Amino acid sequence: MVDLALKQRIPFLENGDRLTRYEFERRYQAMSRHQKAELIEGVVYLASPLRFESHAEPHSHTITWLGVYAASTPSVKLGIEPTVRLDANNEPQPDGVLLITPTAKGQSRLGDDDYIEGAPELVVEIAASSVAIDLHDKKKAYCRNGVKEYIVWQIFENKLDWFRLQEGEYVSLEVGGNGVIKSQVFPGLWLSISDLLVGNMQQVLAVLQLGLNSPEHQLFVQELSS
């Protein structure tokens, strides 16, 4: 009864609340039912219900692509919608993260309560209805905290942006003449953007396999294992 009474005195999270990360976590943990909530630049954002073709399916395609890469690359881990403690004013739940483990000199770590602390090397967002935040406040927070690569798939615009952190700013990675874009942080993580945008996952994975077979990826695996 005491715990219930205590929870009832903790305000619910509301869109637009301006909170510290500590207060955000306190209110989030007291909520009676799970709902995705993020703290971006000190402002609370509650997620809307997710549609299939404009979020769930593209999300699954992206995770499939990243999952095959992670499964083929030791000391690289994939997370789906993890809580990430970036700094005092930012605690997002990105749609996907790819990170290098601390033992392999990755830049983030898991806290004692199993949340990510610090910036994963790569973050992915599926921007069906949240383009404004994903390409502005979130992008600024990820950049400032050192997320090395940031992918935003804009569903309604049928567009994918892949940014690379360079001298404190995000710059767009160039697409090769064959329509393939290649990660600069995760060698061998190759993507045929046009195929991903139309849902041709067989070709997406075929291109990825070429990356996994490349000398760059094999060298990367050796470096991570040493």
N, C-alpha and C positions, 0 to 999 in steps of 0.2 A: 504493500500500500504506500509505503514511503517513497519507493522508486517511482510509482505511478504519479503520485502527487508532485514529485519533483519534476518529472517530465512535463506535466501539465502546466507548470509555471515557466517552462522554457518556450519562448515564442517559436512558431513555425517559420521556416524560411519562406520568403516572398520574393518574387521577381523585383529586382531593383534595390533590394536591401544593400546598404553599404556597411560592410562588416570587416573586422580583422579576420585573419585565417583561424585563429583560436576560436572566436565566437561563431564563425561559420561552421567549423567542425562540431562544436558543442550543440548547435541547433540541428545540424544534419543528423547526428547520431541519435537525437531525441525524437526524430520524426517516426510516426507509428507505422508508416509503410514506405517501402523503398521508392525513391524517385531520383532520377539523375539530376544532380545539382552541381554547379560549378561556381567558383569564385574567380572572376577575371578583373584584374585591376581594382580590387576591392568591392566589386559589384556582384551580387548574386544573380545567376541565371538558372531558371528551371527549364528542363527540356520539355518540348511538346511531344505528344504521341508520334510514333515513327511509322511512316508509310512504307510499303514494301518496295515498289519500283524506284521511289525517290530517295530511299535510304537503306533499307535492310538488304536488298539484293546487291547494290553497289558496294556496300560495306563488306558483305560476304566475299565478293570477288577480290577486293583489296586485301582482305585478311588471308584468303587462299594464297594469293601471290606472295605476300610477306611470310606466311607460314611455311611455304616450301623453301624459301630462302633460309629462314631460321633453322629449319630441320636439317639443312645441308651445311650449316656453318656453326661450328662449335663456339661456345662462349657468346653467342648472340641469342637473345631472347625476344619473343614477341608477346606483347600484352594487348588485350582487348578492353577498351574503356577503363583503364586503371586510374585511380586517383593519383595525381602527381603534385607533390608539394614543391612548387617552383620557388616561391619566395613568400614574404609576409602578406602579400596582397593577391596571390594567385594560386589557386588549387583547382586546375582543370581536370576533366575526365576525357581526354582525347579518344577518338574512335579507335586509334591504334598507335602503338609505340614499338619501335625496334631499338633495342639497347644492347650495349656491350657490357658484360658482367664486370663488377669491380675487380675480380681476380685477373681479368684480361685488360685492366687499366681503363675500364669504362668510366664515364664521368658522372653517373648517377649511382645510387645505392638503395637498398631496401632498409627502411627503418625497423625498429623493434616491433612495430605493429603492422608490418608487411606493406606499408605504403611506399611508393617511389619517392625518394627525396633527391632533388636536383633535376637536371635536365637530361632526358633521354637523348640519344644521338639523333633519332628520327621520330617525327610525329606526323600522323595522318589525321585529317579531318574530312568528313563527308558533309559538304555544305549544301544541303537541300533547302533549308529554310533559315540558315544562320550565316549567310555569306558576310553580312555586315560585321559580325563579331569575329568570325574566323579570319577575315582578311584585314582586320584593323586591330582591335584591342588584343585579341589572342595572338595575332602575328607579332605585335609589339612585345608582348610578354615573353613569347617563345624566343624571339630574337635577343632581347635584353638578357635573358637567363642562359643563353648559349646552346639552344637546340640547334644542332648543326645542319639538319635538313628538315624541311617542312613541306608536306604535300597537302594541297587543298583541292578536292574534287568538287567542282561546282556543277551540281546535277542539272539544274534547269538551263544553265548556259552550255551544257555539254562540253565542259572545259576542265582541264587539269593543270594546275600550276605546281611546279616543283622548285622550291627555293633552297639555296645553299648559303650558309652563313659565311660572309667574306668581309673581313675588316670591320666587324660590328654591324654589318648591314646584310639584308637578304637580297640576293641576286638570283635571277631565274637560270636554272640549268638549261643548256642548249640541247635541242633535239637533233640527233644525228641525221645524216642524209637518208638513212634507211628507216627513219621514223622511230628510232629507239633512243630512249633517254637512259643515262647511266648514272647511278649514284657515285658521288665522289667520296663518301664516307664508308659505304659498304661495297667494296669491289665485287663485281658479279651480280649486283642487284640491278638488272636491266628490265626496262619496261617498254613495250609497244603501246604507246598511249592510244593510238587509233583503235587498236583491238580491244583495249580495256573499255573504252568509251562505248563500244557497241556490244560489249558482253561476250566477245570471242575469246573465252578463257583458254581454249585449247592452244591458240596461237600465243596468248600471253605467257602461258607456261612453257611453250616451246622456245620462245625468246629468252625467258628466264633461264632455261636449261643451258642455252648457249653461254650465258653469263656465268653460270655455275661451273661450266667446263673450261672457262677461260683461264689463262695463266695468272691473271690478276687475282682471281678468286682463290686459286690454289695457293698463291703466295700469301694472301690474307689469312687463310686457314692456318698456314704454317706459323705466321706471326702470332696469331691468337693462341696457338697451342704451345708456343715456346715460353 
